[in-house]
């Protein structure tokens, strides 16, 4: 997708990283520059929430943004069903699945580059935030917070 759109990027390879914070450590980048994807089911439809590795989703803040009654984390089975082109837990922060909304937390708006998983736990993409934003055109809202808990 990046190549087809003429967006410059760098492909990175590292030992398996199963969390966005591990990716930040493997690539020696502050976690606020690593875009992690949390997949939720909003009234039965998948939605990609994209936020910095240093933050966590507050589902109570997501519900009104998506105008959804029921918002919950997607199960591994649901992720396998909807995101067939990548490893579970390594969904790229891109818009390439038809009908899947992309919602970005405002705190990801950073100067310079962002990194994100490239569909596997051993591959990542580095791209200028502005280029990524122009390509993905995510809806922007505030739904993430610091801390260790995903609120339901």
N, C-alpha and C positions, 0 to 999 in steps of 0.2 A: 504494500500500500504506500509506504513512504517513497520507494523508488518510483512507482508509477506517477506519483504526484510531484516528483522532483524535489522532495524535501531532503536536505542533507542530514545524515545521521551516521552514528558509529555503532557497529555491532560489537558487543563485548562478550567474552567467554570467561567463566569462572567456575570454581567448584560449586556443587549444588547449593543453592540458597533457597530455603523454604519459607522465609518471611522477608518482608520488605526491609526490615532492619538488618537481617543477614546480608541482603543484597548491598545495602549501604556499606556494611563492614567489608565485604569482599571487594568492592570497587573503591573503597577509601573515599566515600562521599558522605557529607552530612545527610542524615535521614530526611531532612526537610526538602531535599532535592530528589528524593526517590518517590515516584508516584506509585502507590499501591492501589490495587483494585479490590474492592469488596463487593461481591455480588449479593444483591438482595432480591427477594420476591415481593413485589408491590401489587397487591390484589391479583396475585397469580401470574404476573409478568416479570421477567428478569430485568433488572436495572443495574448498570455498572456505577458504583460510587467510587470516585477517584479522589484520593487524599494523600497527603504526605505520610511517609512511613512513621513519623513521630507522633501521629495523631490517631484517634480512634473514632469510630462512627457512633453518633448518638441517634438511634432510630426514632426517638421522639421528635427530633428536629427534621428527620427525613419525611415523615408522614405528610405534614402539611405541604411541603415543597412538591411532593409527587401527587398531592390530592388523593391519597390512598388511605383506606381504612385499615388494611392489614399490611404491615411491612415487617419482614423477618429475614434473617440471613438465609441464603440459599443453601440447600443441602449439597453434599458432594455429588449425589446422583443427579440433582437438577443441574449442577454445573457441568457434569459430563454430558448431559442431554443437550444443553444449550450451547456450550462452548467446546464443540467436538474437535476443533483444530489445535487445541493446546492441552497441556498437562493441567490437572486440577490444581488450583492455587497459583497458576502462572498465567492468568489471563492478561494479555497485553492491554495497556491503557490506550486503546485505539477504538474507533468506531468502525467496525467492519462486520458486525452482525446486524442484519436487517431487523428493524423493529425493536432493538434493544436501546433504551435510553441511556445517556451518559450524563451523570451529574458530578460536577467537580466542586470540591470544597474550596472556598475562596482563599484559604491559607496556602494552597499549592501555587498560587501566582508568585513565582520567584524570578529574579533576574538570572540570566544565563541558561544553563542546560538542566534538563530533568532526565532521570533514568527510570526505566521500568522493565519488568520481565518481558521477554520476547516469545512467550508461549511455552518455554521450558524453564526448569529451575536452574539451568546452567548457562542461559543466554540472556542478555539484556540489550537494550537500546539506549543510546544517549542521543538526545536531540534538543535543539534550542526550545525553551518553553514556548516562545512566541510562535515558532513554526508548528509545534504540537497543537497549540491552542487553535490556530487558524485551520489546521487540518481536521481536528476533532469537533470543533464548535460545541463544547459541552454546555449544558445548562450550568450556571454558577449559583451557588448558595452557600450558606454557613450551616454545616451539619456535623462537623468534627470537633473534637476536643482533646486536650491532653489527658492522660490518665490510662488506666489499664482495663477499663470496663466498656463493653459494648452494651448500651442500654436498650432494652426492649420495650 
